[in-house]
Amino acid sequence: MKACIITSKGLETYSEKEIKSFLKTKTEIKEQVVFFAAQKKEELVNLAYYGRTFEKVLLVINEQEFDKSPTDKFVFNYSEIKETFTVDGERYGEHPFNSLDIKQELGKLIEKQTNKKFDIKSGLSKFYFFVRKNYFVFGLDISGFDLSKRDYRIFLSPEAVKPTIAASMLIEGDYTNKKKLLDPYSKSGIICIEAAMMAVNQSPQHYSKNKFSEKEVLKDEIKDVKTQIYCYDQDFKHVNAAKKNAKIAGVNKYLDFSRQTVDDLDLKFDDDSIDLIITQPPKFSKRKDPQQIERAYKSFFRITKQIIKKEGKVVLLLNDLKAKEYTDLKIIKEQEVLLGEQKLWIVTLEK
């Protein structure tokens, strides 16, 4: 059966790695979409349960390029539809229609072709469409809700990292529980919490299992392992927020929390002792003093170069590539990511 995931633009290769860690299958990447083949629906349910870098898993029913409207040549070919159904979706690009138009048109077409009832909010079968420019894909929504959301994200700073990006940064850094990981600007603790869940093999949807209509096939294989995850920030309120979020996620015992300034990290860690630094440094902003930002980055990169291992990696989430001017670490990758209209970069560095 043909399936796909929907993710943020720029995260496709990380989602592809996730898919291949679950299934031995060929993949095809399109903008925000990764296609793959599955043998049975159970595989898709468990991928949705354990997936960390995407919003949706779809069993593909219809895929096409279109001229005027994606519904012009739409054919519904899925026999397991229940008595009522819901259609949801997202659209990117300039079109003479909006998402609500597509929802309603698809609902009417499926009603006509199946004699089932379209319920705009709470149908038993949940379908999802994705439109980018003149490309359209439609399928059964395996989870029926946004997989990028996390129940633990309660105490948040304004600059909290989106969990799918945090997970992608961990994949970029090849994180495992054997590695010593530091986030010195942890804010709400998102990167460290995602790392802990990854280390113990805990699903990001562990506490949302009842939302899955086929929860009986879900398999939990949580491990109790040793970790070295340092969740640091210079602000007490951020450290406290991270502690609370980690407790809600059930992984607080796997994290080391501390209020630490970046300038003091060389007192906390030996030279060449950290395997991974994964973090979102201070954002560039017109409201912030540029000299203060420059000092912060120079200090961060100086300490980073001192404490990171020779074979270690630094993975940063930046909102401005100007930050590269302040380091002599080797830049090995720059990955642009789009969140709506917001442009970010995942930048990987090493000694």
C-alpha positions as CSV (number, residue, x, y, z in Angstrom):
1,M,0.0,0.0,0.0
2,K,1.2,3.5,-0.8
3,A,1.6,5.9,2.1
4,C,3.1,9.2,2.9
5,I,4.0,11.6,5.7
6,I,3.4,15.4,5.8
7,T,6.1,17.5,7.4
8,S,7.5,21.0,7.5
9,K,9.5,22.2,4.5
10,G,13.1,21.4,5.1
11,L,12.5,18.4,7.5
12,E,11.8,15.9,4.7
13,T,15.2,14.1,4.9
14,Y,14.9,13.7,8.7
15,S,11.4,12.2,8.3
16,E,12.8,9.9,5.6
17,K,15.4,8.6,8.0
18,E,12.7,8.0,10.6
19,I,10.6,6.0,8.1
20,K,13.5,3.9,7.1
21,S,14.3,3.2,10.8
22,F,10.8,1.6,11.0
23,L,10.3,0.1,7.6
24,K,12.7,-1.4,4.9
25,T,11.1,0.5,2.1
26,K,11.9,2.8,-0.8
27,T,11.0,6.4,-0.4
28,E,10.3,9.4,-2.6
29,I,10.6,13.0,-1.4
30,K,8.5,15.8,-2.6
31,E,8.1,19.2,-1.0
32,Q,6.8,18.6,2.5
33,V,5.8,15.0,1.6
34,V,7.7,11.7,1.8
35,F,6.1,8.7,0.0
36,F,6.8,5.1,0.9
37,A,5.3,1.6,0.8
38,A,3.9,-0.3,3.7
39,Q,2.8,-3.9,3.9
40,K,-0.1,-3.4,6.3
41,K,-2.0,-0.7,8.1
42,E,-0.6,-1.7,11.5
43,E,2.8,-0.4,10.3
44,L,1.4,3.0,9.6
45,V,-0.4,3.2,12.9
46,N,2.9,2.4,14.8
47,L,4.8,4.9,12.6
48,A,2.2,7.6,13.5
49,Y,2.6,6.6,17.2
50,Y,6.4,6.7,17.3
51,G,7.1,9.3,14.6
52,R,8.8,12.5,15.9
53,T,9.5,14.7,12.8
54,F,6.1,15.0,11.0
55,E,2.5,16.1,11.4
56,K,0.6,13.4,9.5
57,V,0.7,9.8,8.3
58,L,-1.6,9.1,5.3
59,L,-2.7,6.0,3.5
60,V,-2.7,7.5,0.0
61,I,-6.0,7.3,-1.8
62,N,-5.6,9.9,-4.5
63,E,-2.5,11.8,-5.8
64,Q,-2.4,14.1,-8.8
65,E,-1.2,17.3,-10.4
66,F,-4.1,19.6,-11.4
67,D,-4.8,22.6,-13.6
68,K,-7.8,24.4,-12.0
69,S,-8.9,22.4,-9.0
70,P,-7.7,19.2,-7.2
71,T,-11.3,18.0,-7.2
72,D,-11.8,18.0,-11.0
73,K,-10.5,14.5,-11.5
74,F,-11.0,13.2,-8.0
75,V,-11.9,9.5,-7.6
76,F,-12.5,8.0,-4.2
77,N,-11.2,4.4,-4.0
78,Y,-11.3,3.2,-0.4
79,S,-13.6,0.5,0.7
80,E,-13.2,0.7,4.5
81,I,-14.9,4.0,5.0
82,K,-17.2,4.2,8.0
83,E,-20.8,5.5,8.2
84,T,-19.6,9.1,8.7
85,F,-16.4,10.8,7.7
86,T,-14.5,14.1,8.1
87,V,-12.2,15.8,5.6
88,D,-9.4,18.2,6.8
89,G,-6.3,19.5,5.1
90,E,-3.8,22.3,4.3
91,R,-3.0,24.4,1.3
92,Y,0.1,26.3,0.2
93,G,0.4,28.6,-2.8
94,E,-1.9,31.0,-4.8
95,H,-5.2,29.4,-5.8
96,P,-8.7,30.6,-6.7
97,F,-10.0,28.4,-3.8
98,N,-9.3,28.1,-0.1
99,S,-9.0,25.1,2.2
100,L,-12.6,25.2,3.3
101,D,-13.7,25.1,-0.4
102,I,-11.7,21.9,-0.9
103,K,-13.0,20.3,2.3
104,Q,-16.6,20.9,1.2
105,E,-16.1,19.8,-2.4
106,L,-14.3,16.6,-1.3
107,G,-17.0,15.9,1.2
108,K,-19.8,16.2,-1.4
109,L,-17.9,14.0,-3.9
110,I,-17.2,11.3,-1.3
111,E,-20.8,11.4,-0.2
112,K,-22.0,10.9,-3.8
113,Q,-19.5,8.1,-4.5
114,T,-20.0,6.2,-1.3
115,N,-23.5,7.1,0.1
116,K,-21.7,7.8,3.5
117,K,-22.4,10.9,5.5
118,F,-20.0,13.9,5.5
119,D,-19.6,15.3,9.0
120,I,-17.4,18.5,8.9
121,K,-16.1,18.0,12.4
122,S,-16.4,14.6,14.0
123,G,-16.8,11.8,11.3
124,L,-15.7,8.3,12.2
125,S,-13.4,8.0,9.2
126,K,-10.9,10.9,9.0
127,F,-9.4,12.0,5.7
128,Y,-6.8,14.6,4.9
129,F,-5.6,16.5,1.9
130,F,-2.4,18.4,1.1
131,V,-2.2,21.0,-1.7
132,R,1.1,22.7,-2.7
133,K,0.9,24.8,-5.9
134,N,-0.6,22.4,-8.5
135,Y,0.1,19.2,-6.5
136,F,-2.6,17.3,-4.6
137,V,-2.4,14.3,-2.3
138,F,-5.4,12.8,-0.4
139,G,-5.6,9.9,2.0
140,L,-6.8,8.3,5.2
141,D,-5.5,10.2,8.2
142,I,-4.0,7.4,10.3
143,S,-4.0,9.3,13.6
144,G,-6.7,11.9,13.0
145,F,-4.8,14.6,14.9
146,D,-1.6,16.7,14.5
147,L,1.3,14.5,15.5
148,S,3.6,17.5,15.9
149,K,1.8,18.5,19.1
150,R,3.0,17.2,22.5
151,D,1.0,17.0,25.7
152,Y,4.0,18.1,27.8
153,R,4.3,21.5,26.1
154,I,2.5,23.5,28.9
155,F,5.1,25.9,30.3
156,L,6.5,27.6,27.2
157,S,8.7,30.5,26.5
158,P,8.0,32.7,23.4
159,E,10.9,31.1,21.6
160,A,10.1,27.5,22.3
161,V,11.4,25.1,19.7
162,K,8.8,23.1,17.7
163,P,9.1,19.5,18.7
164,T,9.4,18.2,15.1
165,I,12.4,20.5,14.6
166,A,13.9,19.5,18.0
167,A,13.7,15.8,17.0
168,S,15.1,16.6,13.5
169,M,18.1,18.3,15.2
170,L,18.7,15.3,17.3
171,I,18.6,13.1,14.2
172,E,21.0,15.5,12.5
173,G,23.4,15.0,15.5
174,D,23.0,11.2,15.5
175,Y,21.9,11.3,19.1
176,T,21.9,8.1,21.2
177,N,21.7,7.6,24.9
178,K,25.5,6.8,24.8
179,K,26.3,10.4,24.0
180,K,26.7,13.3,26.4
181,L,24.2,16.0,25.2
182,L,24.1,19.7,26.3
183,D,21.5,22.3,25.6
184,P,22.8,25.5,27.2
185,Y,19.8,27.6,26.1
186,S,17.1,25.1,27.0
187,K,14.2,27.6,27.5
188,S,11.2,25.3,27.9
189,G,13.3,22.1,27.7
190,I,11.9,20.9,24.4
191,I,15.2,19.6,22.8
192,C,16.2,17.8,26.0
193,I,12.8,16.2,26.6
194,E,12.7,15.0,23.0
195,A,16.2,13.5,23.5
196,A,15.1,11.7,26.7
197,M,12.0,10.3,25.0
198,M,14.2,9.2,22.1
199,A,16.8,7.6,24.5
200,V,14.2,5.5,26.3
201,N,12.2,4.8,23.2
202,Q,9.1,6.5,24.5
203,S,6.5,7.5,21.9
204,P,5.8,11.3,21.8
205,Q,2.1,10.2,21.8
206,H,2.5,7.9,24.9
207,Y,0.0,9.8,26.9
208,S,-2.3,10.4,23.9
209,K,-2.7,6.7,23.0
210,N,-6.5,6.8,23.5
211,K,-6.8,9.3,20.6
212,F,-5.8,6.5,18.2
213,S,-8.8,4.6,16.8
214,E,-6.7,1.5,16.5
215,K,-4.8,1.8,19.8
216,E,-4.9,-2.0,20.3
217,V,-2.1,-2.5,17.7
218,L,0.2,0.1,19.4
219,K,3.4,-1.4,20.9
220,D,5.2,0.3,23.8
221,E,8.8,-0.8,24.3
222,I,10.1,1.8,26.7
223,K,13.6,1.1,28.1
224,D,15.2,2.3,31.3
225,V,18.6,3.5,30.3
226,K,21.3,5.8,31.6
227,T,21.5,9.2,30.0
228,Q,23.7,12.3,30.1
229,I,21.4,15.1,29.0
230,Y,22.2,18.5,30.4
231,C,19.2,20.9,30.3
232,Y,20.7,24.3,31.2
233,D,19.6,27.9,31.0
234,Q,20.7,31.1,32.6
235,D,17.2,32.0,33.7
236,F,15.6,30.3,36.7
237,K,12.1,30.6,35.2
238,H,13.2,28.7,32.1
239,V,14.8,25.9,34.2
240,N,11.7,25.6,36.3
241,A,9.5,25.5,33.1
242,A,11.7,22.8,31.7
243,K,11.5,20.7,34.9
244,K,7.7,20.9,34.9
245,N,7.4,20.0,31.2
246,A,9.8,17.1,31.7
247,K,7.7,15.8,34.6
248,I,4.6,16.0,32.5
249,A,6.4,14.0,29.8
250,G,7.5,11.4,32.4
251,V,11.2,11.8,31.6
252,N,12.4,14.3,34.2
253,K,14.7,11.6,35.9
254,Y,16.7,11.4,32.7
255,L,17.6,15.1,32.6
256,D,20.2,17.1,34.6
257,F,18.7,20.6,35.2
258,S,20.7,23.6,36.2
259,R,20.8,27.3,36.0
260,Q,24.1,28.0,34.3
261,T,25.4,30.9,32.2
262,V,27.2,30.0,29.0
263,D,30.4,31.8,30.3
264,D,30.6,29.3,33.2
265,L,30.2,26.1,31.2
266,D,34.0,25.6,31.1
267,L,33.8,25.4,34.9
268,K,31.1,22.7,34.7
269,F,32.6,20.6,31.9
270,D,36.2,19.4,31.1
271,D,37.7,20.3,27.8
272,D,36.8,18.0,25.0
273,S,34.1,16.2,27.1
274,I,30.8,16.9,25.3
275,D,29.6,14.7,22.4
276,L,26.8,17.0,21.3
277,I,25.6,20.5,21.8
278,I,22.2,21.0,20.3
279,T,20.4,24.2,21.0
280,Q,18.7,27.4,19.8
281,P,21.0,30.3,20.6
282,P,19.6,33.8,21.1
283,K,17.6,35.0,18.2
284,F,18.6,38.0,16.1
285,S,15.9,40.7,16.4
286,K,15.6,44.4,15.7
287,R,14.4,44.8,19.3
288,K,17.7,43.4,20.7
289,D,21.0,45.2,21.0
290,P,23.1,43.8,18.1
291,Q,26.3,44.3,20.2
292,Q,24.8,42.2,23.0
293,I,23.9,39.5,20.5
294,E,27.4,39.5,19.0
295,R,29.0,39.2,22.5
296,A,26.6,36.3,23.3
297,Y,27.5,34.4,20.2
298,K,31.3,35.0,20.5
299,S,31.1,33.7,24.1
300,F,29.0,30.7,23.1
301,F,31.3,29.7,20.3
302,R,34.5,30.2,22.4
303,I,33.2,27.9,25.2
304,T,31.7,25.4,22.7
305,K,35.1,25.0,20.9
306,Q,36.6,24.3,24.3
307,I,34.2,21.7,25.7
308,I,33.1,19.9,22.6
309,K,35.0,16.7,21.7
310,K,37.1,16.6,18.5
311,E,34.7,14.2,16.9
312,G,31.7,15.9,18.5
313,K,28.9,17.9,16.7
314,V,27.2,21.2,17.3
315,V,23.7,21.5,15.9
316,L,22.1,25.0,16.1
317,L,18.7,26.4,15.2
318,L,19.3,29.9,13.8
319,N,16.9,32.6,12.5
320,D,19.8,34.5,10.9
321,L,23.0,33.0,9.3
322,K,24.9,36.1,10.4
323,A,25.7,33.9,13.5
324,K,28.3,32.1,11.3
325,E,30.5,35.2,11.3
326,Y,31.3,34.6,15.0
327,T,32.8,31.2,14.8
328,D,35.8,29.4,13.3
329,L,34.2,26.0,13.8
330,K,33.8,24.1,10.6
331,I,30.3,24.3,9.1
332,I,29.3,20.9,7.6
333,K,25.6,21.5,6.8
334,E,23.0,24.2,6.5
335,Q,19.4,23.1,6.2
336,E,16.7,25.7,5.6
337,V,13.4,25.1,7.4
338,L,10.1,27.0,6.9
339,L,7.4,27.3,9.6
340,G,4.7,29.1,7.8
341,E,6.4,32.3,6.7
342,Q,9.2,32.0,9.3
343,K,12.5,31.0,7.8
344,L,15.0,29.1,10.1
345,W,18.2,27.1,9.6
346,I,19.5,24.0,11.2
347,V,23.3,24.4,11.0
348,T,25.7,21.7,11.9
349,L,29.3,22.4,12.9
350,E,32.4,20.5,14.1
351,K,35.9,21.3,15.2
